[in-house]
């Protein structure tokens, strides 16, 4: 029996219903994001990439 270890992933305030935190649920056939508070399936936004100009402004 092969056991694979999955990395735990969370998104804070990702739920559009209750503003709860979401986690990746690997129990079904394909991974999906679920809210910790209300259990709703969540489609989190794509991570925002910062341009080099924005990174310099945030570092100051």
DSSP file (Angstrom, degrees, kcal/mol; ACC not computed):
  #  RESIDUE AA STRUCTURE BP1 BP2  ACC     N-H-->O    O-->H-N    N-H-->O    O-->H-N    TCO  KAPPA ALPHA  PHI   PSI    X-CA   Y-CA   Z-CA
    1    1 A X              0   0    0      0, 0.0     2,-0.5     0, 0.0     0, 0.0   0.000 360.0 360.0 360.0 128.6    0.0    0.0    0.0
    2    2 A X        -     0   0    0      2,-0.0     2,-0.6     0, 0.0     0, 0.0  -0.862 360.0-165.1-102.7 126.4    1.4    3.3   -1.0
    3    3 A X        -     0   0    0     -2,-0.5     2,-0.4     2,-0.0     0, 0.0  -0.945   5.2-160.8-111.6 121.7    0.7    6.4    1.1
    4    4 A X        -     0   0    0     -2,-0.6     2,-0.5     0, 0.0    -2,-0.0  -0.839  14.7-133.1-101.8 140.0    1.4    9.8   -0.4
    5    5 A X        -     0   0    0     -2,-0.4     2,-0.4     0, 0.0    -2,-0.0  -0.799  19.0-153.2 -93.7 126.0    1.7   12.8    1.8
    6    6 A X        -     0   0    0     -2,-0.5     2,-0.3     1,-0.0    20,-0.0  -0.799  17.6-119.4-100.3 139.5   -0.2   15.8    0.6
    7    7 A X        -     0   0    0     -2,-0.4     2,-0.4     1,-0.1    -1,-0.0  -0.578  29.3-121.3 -74.2 135.9    0.9   19.4    1.5
    8    8 A X        -     0   0    0     -2,-0.3     2,-0.4    15,-0.1    -1,-0.1  -0.653  32.7-171.4 -80.0 129.6   -1.7   21.3    3.5
    9    9 A X        -     0   0    0     -2,-0.4    15,-1.3    15,-0.2     2,-0.3  -0.976   5.4-177.8-126.7 138.3   -2.9   24.4    1.7
   10   10 A X  E     -A   23   0A   0     -2,-0.4     2,-0.4    13,-0.2    13,-0.2  -0.958  15.1-160.0-132.7 149.7   -5.0   27.2    3.1
   11   11 A X  E >   -A   22   0A   0     11,-2.4    11,-2.9    -2,-0.3     3,-0.8  -0.993  24.8-132.4-127.1 122.9   -6.5   30.4    1.8
   12   12 A X  T 3  S-     0   0    0     -2,-0.4     9,-0.2     1,-0.2     8,-0.1  -0.561  82.7  -4.0 -78.8 137.3   -7.6   33.0    4.4
   13   13 A X  T 3  S+     0   0    0     -2,-0.3     8,-0.3     6,-0.2    -1,-0.2   0.856  87.3 139.3  52.3  44.6  -11.1   34.6    4.0
   14   14 A X    <   +     0   0    0      6,-1.1     2,-0.3    -3,-0.8     7,-0.2   0.654  34.0  98.6 -91.8 -17.9  -11.7   32.8    0.7
   15   15 A X     >  -     0   0    0      5,-2.1     4,-1.1    -4,-0.2    27,-0.1  -0.560  56.3-158.9 -78.3 130.3  -15.3   31.8    1.2
   16   16 A X  T  4 S+     0   0    0     -2,-0.3    -1,-0.1     2,-0.2    26,-0.0   0.681  89.4  50.8 -80.3 -17.1  -17.8   34.2   -0.6
   17   17 A X  T  4 S+     0   0    0      1,-0.1    -1,-0.1     3,-0.0    -2,-0.0   0.943 133.2   3.0 -83.6 -52.8  -20.7   33.1    1.7
   18   18 A X  T  4 S-     0   0    0      2,-0.0    -2,-0.2     3,-0.0     3,-0.1   0.390  90.4-118.7-118.4   1.7  -19.2   33.4    5.2
   19   19 A X     <  +     0   0    0     -4,-1.1    -6,-0.2     1,-0.2    -3,-0.1   0.789  63.9 151.8  61.2  29.4  -15.7   34.9    4.6
   20   20 A X        -     0   0    0     -7,-0.2    -5,-2.1     1,-0.1    -6,-1.1  -0.272  50.9 -89.5 -83.7 174.2  -14.2   31.8    6.2
   21   21 A X        -     0   0    0     -8,-0.3    15,-3.4    -7,-0.2    16,-0.4  -0.600  39.3-144.3 -85.8 145.3  -10.9   30.1    5.5
   22   22 A X  E     -AB  11  35A   0    -11,-2.9   -11,-2.4    13,-0.3     2,-0.3  -0.806  14.1-172.7-112.7 151.8  -10.6   27.5    2.8
   23   23 A X  E     -AB  10  34A   0     11,-2.6    11,-2.7    -2,-0.3     2,-0.6  -0.920  33.8-100.0-134.9 161.8   -8.4   24.3    2.6
   24   24 A X  E     - B   0  33A   0    -15,-1.3     2,-0.6    -2,-0.3     9,-0.2  -0.758  32.2-153.5 -86.8 123.2   -7.7   21.8   -0.1
   25   25 A X  E     + B   0  32A   0      7,-3.6     7,-1.7    -2,-0.6     3,-0.3  -0.878  16.6 177.9 -99.5 115.0   -9.8   18.6    0.4
   26   26 A X        +     0   0    0     -2,-0.6    -1,-0.1     5,-0.2     5,-0.1   0.237  56.0  97.0 -98.3  11.3   -8.1   15.5   -1.1
   27   27 A X  S    S+     0   0    0      5,-0.1    -1,-0.2     3,-0.1     4,-0.1   0.766  75.9  59.0 -77.7 -24.8  -10.8   13.0   -0.1
   28   28 A X  S    S-     0   0    0     -3,-0.3     3,-0.1     2,-0.3     4,-0.0  -0.117 108.5 -79.4 -90.4-167.9  -12.8   13.0   -3.4
   29   29 A X  S    S+     0   0    0      1,-0.1     2,-0.3     2,-0.0    -3,-0.0   0.872 116.2  20.3 -64.6 -39.0  -11.6   12.0   -6.9
   30   30 A X  S    S-     0   0    0     -5,-0.1    -2,-0.3     0, 0.0    -1,-0.1  -0.972  95.6 -96.2-130.7 149.2   -9.9   15.4   -7.5
   31   31 A X        +     0   0    0     -2,-0.3     2,-0.3    -5,-0.1    -5,-0.2  -0.301  45.5 176.9 -63.7 143.2   -8.8   18.0   -5.0
   32   32 A X  E     -B   25   0A   0     -7,-1.7    -7,-3.6    -9,-0.0     2,-0.4  -0.987  31.7-108.7-144.7 154.9  -11.2   20.9   -4.3
   33   33 A X  E     -BC  24  42A   0      9,-0.6     9,-2.4    -2,-0.3     2,-0.3  -0.674  36.5-176.2 -84.7 134.3  -11.2   23.9   -2.0
   34   34 A X  E     -BC  23  41A   0    -11,-2.7   -11,-2.6    -2,-0.4     2,-0.3  -0.972  27.7-114.2-131.0 146.8  -13.7   23.7    0.9
   35   35 A X  E  >  -B   22   0A   0      5,-2.3     4,-1.0    -2,-0.3   -13,-0.3  -0.608  15.1-148.1 -78.1 136.1  -14.5   26.3    3.6
   36   36 A X  T  4 S+     0   0    0    -15,-3.4    -1,-0.1    -2,-0.3   -14,-0.1   0.838  94.6  43.1 -70.5 -33.8  -13.5   25.3    7.1
   37   37 A X  T  4 S+     0   0    0    -16,-0.4    -1,-0.1     1,-0.1   -15,-0.1   0.933 132.1  12.7 -83.2 -48.2  -16.5   27.2    8.7
   38   38 A X  T  4 S-     0   0    0      2,-0.1    -2,-0.1     0, 0.0    -1,-0.1   0.570  90.4-125.3-111.4 -10.4  -19.5   26.4    6.5
   39   39 A X     <  +     0   0    0     -4,-1.0    -3,-0.1     1,-0.2     2,-0.1   0.484  54.9 150.9  82.9   2.8  -18.2   23.5    4.3
   40   40 A X        -     0   0    0     -6,-0.1    -5,-2.3     1,-0.1     2,-0.4  -0.375  54.0-109.8 -69.1 144.9  -19.1   25.1    1.0
   41   41 A X  E     -C   34   0A   0     -7,-0.2     2,-0.4    -2,-0.1    -7,-0.3  -0.639  42.6-158.0 -73.4 130.6  -17.0   24.3   -2.1
   42   42 A X  E     -C   33   0A   0     -9,-2.4     2,-0.7    -2,-0.4    -9,-0.6  -0.880  22.7-153.6-118.4 142.2  -14.9   27.4   -2.9
   43   43 A X        -     0   0    0     -2,-0.4    -2,-0.0   -29,-0.2    -9,-0.0  -0.857  28.8-154.9-108.6  91.2  -13.2   28.6   -6.1
   44   44 A X        -     0   0    0     -2,-0.7     3,-0.1     1,-0.1   -30,-0.0  -0.274  21.6-100.5 -68.8 153.6  -10.4   30.8   -4.7
   45   45 A X        -     0   0    0      1,-0.1    -1,-0.1   -31,-0.1     3,-0.1  -0.326  44.0 -95.4 -67.7 154.0   -9.0   33.6   -6.8
   46   46 A X        -     0   0    0      1,-0.1    -1,-0.1    -2,-0.0     0, 0.0  -0.409  51.8 -91.2 -66.8 146.2   -5.7   33.0   -8.6
   47   47 A X        -     0   0    0      1,-0.1     2,-0.5    -2,-0.1    -1,-0.1  -0.323  41.8-121.5 -59.8 140.8   -2.6   34.2   -6.7
   48   48 A X        -     0   0    0     -3,-0.1     2,-0.4     1,-0.0    -1,-0.1  -0.726  21.3-148.8 -87.9 128.3   -1.7   37.8   -7.5
   49   49 A X        -     0   0    0     -2,-0.5     2,-0.4     0, 0.0    -1,-0.0  -0.821  11.1-138.3 -98.3 137.1    1.8   38.2   -8.9
   50   50 A X        -     0   0    0     -2,-0.4     2,-0.1     1,-0.0     0, 0.0  -0.725  12.6-128.8 -93.6 140.0    3.6   41.5   -8.2
   51   51 A X     >  -     0   0    0     -2,-0.4     4,-2.3     1,-0.1     5,-0.2  -0.379  31.3-104.8 -76.8 166.1    5.6   43.3  -10.8
   52   52 A X  H  > S+     0   0    0      1,-0.2     4,-1.8     2,-0.2     5,-0.1   0.831 122.5  56.2 -62.7 -31.2    9.1   44.3  -10.0
   53   53 A X  H  > S+     0   0    0      2,-0.2     4,-1.5     1,-0.2    -1,-0.2   0.919 109.4  45.1 -66.2 -42.8    7.9   47.9   -9.6
   54   54 A X  H  > S+     0   0    0      1,-0.2     4,-2.2     2,-0.2    -2,-0.2   0.874 109.4  55.4 -68.6 -37.9    5.3   46.9   -7.0
   55   55 A X  H  X S+     0   0    0     -4,-2.3     4,-1.7     1,-0.2    -1,-0.2   0.895 107.3  50.3 -62.1 -40.0    7.8   44.7   -5.1
   56   56 A X  H  X S+     0   0    0     -4,-1.8     4,-0.9     1,-0.2    -1,-0.2   0.873 110.1  50.2 -65.6 -36.8   10.2   47.7   -4.7
   57   57 A X  H  < S+     0   0    0     -4,-1.5     3,-0.3     1,-0.2    -2,-0.2   0.878 111.5  48.1 -69.3 -37.7    7.4   49.9   -3.4
   58   58 A X  H  < S+     0   0    0     -4,-2.2    -1,-0.2     1,-0.2    -2,-0.2   0.808 107.0  56.6 -72.8 -29.2    6.3   47.3   -0.8
   59   59 A X  H  <        0   0    0     -4,-1.7    -1,-0.2     1,-0.2    -2,-0.2   0.746 360.0 360.0 -74.0 -22.9    9.9   46.7    0.4
   60   60 A X     <        0   0    0     -4,-0.9    -1,-0.2    -3,-0.3    -2,-0.1   0.474 360.0 360.0 -74.8 360.0   10.4   50.4    1.2
